[in-house]
Amino acid sequence: CAVERERKVALGVGIAAAGLLYLLTSIGYSDRWWPLALLRAINSWSWLVAIMGFASVRLDFSSPFLVHANHAVLPFYVLHQTVIVTVAFLLIGWKAPIAAKYVVLAVGSFAVILALYQGAISRFRILRFLFGMR
């Protein structure tokens, strides 16, 4: 795959572009200068290609957990927005710092979705069918 083959080149371009961006912005060039905008785009793309290339090479393995988790992807996707909005609605009146609310929202919504998946969806054939599972 081209992403895997060009990952080292992309990493070099990303490092060079990030350094040049730092230099140009530190001496006062603004985002309105079109070459700087182009350099930002090159920087972003090169880092994306490098990260995907190295991840594709290094993270190419399987495990029983990954096989099990792969079956849960679609139900998690279907449920996530509804559960997040519901948990967030319950947290609106809570007098706590925003960071604490975020942690409770992230952990709480994940726990609720996991409980729904493990407790209901994965156990009943009709729910498995309705959530797109075999």
Backbone torsions as a table, in degrees:
resi	resn	phi	psi	omega
1	CYS	NA	143.9	-176.1
2	ALA	-64.5	-34.9	179.9
3	VAL	-64.4	-42.3	178.5
4	GLU	-67.6	-40.1	-177.3
5	ARG	-68.2	-36.9	-174.2
6	GLU	-100.0	13.3	-175.2
7	ARG	-63.3	-38.4	-179.0
8	LYS	-71.1	-39.9	176.4
9	VAL	-63.2	-44.4	179.6
10	ALA	-62.4	-38.0	177.4
11	LEU	-64.0	-43.3	177.6
12	GLY	-62.8	-43.0	178.2
13	VAL	-64.8	-39.9	179.6
14	GLY	-64.2	-42.2	178.0
15	ILE	-64.9	-45.0	-179.9
16	ALA	-64.8	-43.6	-179.5
17	ALA	-66.4	-39.0	178.2
18	ALA	-64.6	-41.9	177.2
19	GLY	-63.5	-43.2	178.9
20	LEU	-66.4	-38.4	176.1
21	LEU	-61.9	-44.0	178.8
22	TYR	-61.2	-45.0	-179.9
23	LEU	-62.7	-48.4	-176.6
24	LEU	-66.6	-39.5	179.6
25	THR	-73.9	-28.8	179.7
26	SER	-74.4	-23.2	177.7
27	ILE	-95.5	3.8	168.4
28	GLY	111.2	2.3	177.3
29	TYR	-69.9	139.5	-176.5
30	SER	-101.9	171.0	179.8
31	ASP	-69.6	-13.5	179.8
32	ARG	-75.9	-12.7	178.8
33	TRP	-82.1	117.1	-170.6
34	TRP	-61.4	-34.5	177.3
35	PRO	-62.8	-30.5	177.6
36	LEU	-69.2	-39.6	176.5
37	ALA	-63.5	-40.5	177.2
38	LEU	-64.0	-41.8	178.6
39	LEU	-63.9	-37.3	176.2
40	ARG	-62.6	-41.4	179.1
41	ALA	-65.5	-43.8	177.8
42	ILE	-62.1	-41.5	178.6
43	ASN	-60.7	-48.2	-178.9
44	SER	-61.6	-47.8	-178.6
45	TRP	-64.5	-41.6	-177.7
46	SER	-66.4	-39.2	177.0
47	TRP	-66.1	-39.5	177.5
48	LEU	-62.3	-45.0	179.4
49	VAL	-64.2	-42.7	-179.9
50	ALA	-63.4	-46.4	-179.0
51	ILE	-64.1	-45.8	179.7
52	MET	-66.4	-37.0	179.4
53	GLY	-65.9	-48.3	178.7
54	PHE	-66.6	-37.5	178.2
55	ALA	-66.1	-38.1	179.5
56	SER	-64.4	-36.0	179.5
57	VAL	-78.1	-45.2	-172.3
58	ARG	-84.4	-25.4	-174.3
59	LEU	-107.4	30.2	-179.3
60	ASP	-96.3	78.3	179.4
61	PHE	-150.9	170.1	178.6
62	SER	-133.9	159.0	176.5
63	SER	-152.3	163.3	178.1
64	PRO	-58.8	-36.1	178.2
65	PHE	-63.4	-44.1	-179.4
66	LEU	-65.0	-37.4	177.5
67	VAL	-63.8	-44.5	178.8
68	HIS	-65.1	-44.6	-178.7
69	ALA	-65.8	-32.4	179.9
70	ASN	-63.2	-32.9	177.6
71	HIS	-69.3	-25.3	-175.8
72	ALA	-89.7	-2.4	-173.8
73	VAL	-61.8	-51.2	-177.0
74	LEU	-64.3	-46.0	175.6
75	PRO	-60.0	-38.8	176.7
76	PHE	-61.7	-43.0	-179.6
77	TYR	-63.5	-43.6	-178.2
78	VAL	-65.7	-38.7	-174.6
79	LEU	-85.7	-22.1	-164.5
80	HIS	-60.5	-43.9	-175.5
81	GLN	-66.8	-45.0	-179.6
82	THR	-61.6	-44.5	-178.6
83	VAL	-68.4	-43.4	179.8
84	ILE	-61.3	-45.3	179.9
85	VAL	-63.8	-40.1	179.8
86	THR	-65.6	-46.4	179.4
87	VAL	-65.4	-40.4	178.5
88	ALA	-63.2	-39.4	177.5
89	PHE	-60.4	-38.4	179.3
90	LEU	-71.2	-24.4	-178.3
91	LEU	-90.0	-8.1	-174.0
92	ILE	-57.4	-46.3	-176.8
93	GLY	-81.3	-2.3	-176.8
94	TRP	-71.6	127.7	179.1
95	LYS	-86.7	87.7	-178.9
96	ALA	-151.3	159.7	176.7
97	PRO	-62.2	152.7	-177.9
98	ILE	-57.9	-38.1	-179.6
99	ALA	-62.9	-40.2	178.5
100	ALA	-66.6	-40.6	177.4
101	LYS	-62.7	-40.3	179.9
102	TYR	-63.0	-45.3	179.7
103	VAL	-62.7	-45.0	179.2
104	VAL	-64.0	-39.9	178.9
105	LEU	-64.3	-46.4	-177.9
106	ALA	-66.7	-50.3	-177.8
107	VAL	-70.0	-42.5	-178.5
108	GLY	-65.0	-45.0	-179.9
109	SER	-67.2	-37.7	176.5
110	PHE	-62.7	-43.1	-179.6
111	ALA	-64.4	-40.6	179.7
112	VAL	-66.2	-44.6	179.7
113	ILE	-63.8	-43.7	179.0
114	LEU	-61.7	-42.3	178.9
115	ALA	-65.0	-41.2	177.2
116	LEU	-63.2	-42.3	-179.7
117	TYR	-65.5	-52.0	-176.8
118	GLN	-69.8	-37.9	-174.1
119	GLY	-82.2	-29.3	-174.4
120	ALA	-126.9	-55.4	-169.7
121	ILE	-64.3	-46.7	-175.8
122	SER	-75.0	-13.5	-174.6
123	ARG	-95.4	-25.4	-174.5
124	PHE	-112.1	127.9	-174.3
125	ARG	-58.9	-40.9	-178.6
126	ILE	-66.4	-39.7	178.0
127	LEU	-69.0	-37.0	175.8
128	ARG	-59.6	-44.5	178.2
129	PHE	-62.7	-46.3	-178.5
130	LEU	-65.1	-26.5	177.7
131	PHE	-95.8	13.1	173.0
132	GLY	78.0	24.7	-179.9
133	MET	-104.6	157.7	177.0
134	ARG	-79.1	NA	NA
